[in-house]
Amino acid sequence: METLLQILKDLHPDVDFETCDTLVDSGILDSFDIITLIAEISSEFDVNIPAEEIIPDNFNSAEALYALIKRLSDED
């Protein structure tokens, strides 16, 4: 989780990613941020996020994103 939080903080240092659960809904993460996140996650966690998983629910919080990474890792 620490690695993911660091990736997120590199994108937006001013956001408290540990408590925010409306990252997409409130516009903190835009489409460019999500593309950047997907690339970073793929590189750092060796996980590919399929298109059908790129939905706001999976990106609205660090916790949801980490759960997605864990779920995709377990499927390998």
C-alpha positions in Angstrom: 0.0 0.0 0.0 2.9 2.4 0.7 4.1 2.1 -2.8 0.7 2.9 -4.2 0.3 5.9 -1.8 3.7 7.2 -3.0 2.6 6.9 -6.7 -0.5 8.8 -5.8 1.3 11.5 -3.8 3.7 12.0 -6.7 0.7 12.9 -8.9 -1.0 15.2 -6.3 1.2 16.0 -3.3 -1.5 18.1 -1.7 -4.2 15.4 -1.4 -4.7 13.1 1.6 -5.0 9.8 -0.3 -5.4 7.8 3.0 -8.8 9.4 3.7 -10.2 10.7 0.4 -12.7 8.4 -1.2 -14.0 10.6 -4.0 -10.8 10.9 -6.1 -12.7 10.6 -9.4 -16.1 11.9 -8.3 -14.6 15.1 -7.0 -12.3 15.6 -10.0 -9.0 15.1 -8.1 -8.0 12.4 -10.6 -8.6 13.2 -14.2 -8.3 10.9 -17.2 -4.6 11.7 -17.7 -4.0 10.9 -14.0 -5.7 7.6 -14.4 -3.7 6.7 -17.5 -0.5 7.6 -15.6 -1.6 5.5 -12.6 -2.3 2.5 -14.8 1.2 2.7 -16.4 2.8 3.1 -12.9 0.8 0.3 -11.4 1.7 -2.0 -14.3 5.3 -1.2 -13.9 5.5 -1.3 -10.1 3.1 -4.2 -9.4 3.4 -6.2 -12.6 -0.4 -6.0 -13.0 -2.4 -5.2 -16.1 -5.6 -3.4 -15.5 -8.2 -4.4 -18.2 -10.4 -1.8 -19.8 -13.5 -3.1 -18.0 -11.9 -2.4 -14.6 -11.3 1.3 -15.4 -14.4 2.5 -13.7 -14.7 5.3 -11.0 -15.4 2.8 -8.2 -11.9 1.3 -8.7 -10.2 4.7 -8.7 -12.2 6.7 -6.1 -9.8 5.8 -3.2 -6.4 4.4 -2.6 -8.0 1.6 -0.7 -10.2 0.7 -3.7 -7.3 0.9 -6.1 -5.2 -1.3 -3.8 -8.0 -3.8 -3.6 -8.1 -3.9 -7.4 -4.3 -4.5 -7.6 -4.6 -7.3 -5.1 -7.5 -8.9 -6.9 -5.8 -8.7 -10.2 -2.5 -10.1 -8.7 -4.4 -13.0 -7.3 -5.9 -13.9 -10.7 -2.4 -14.5 -12.2 
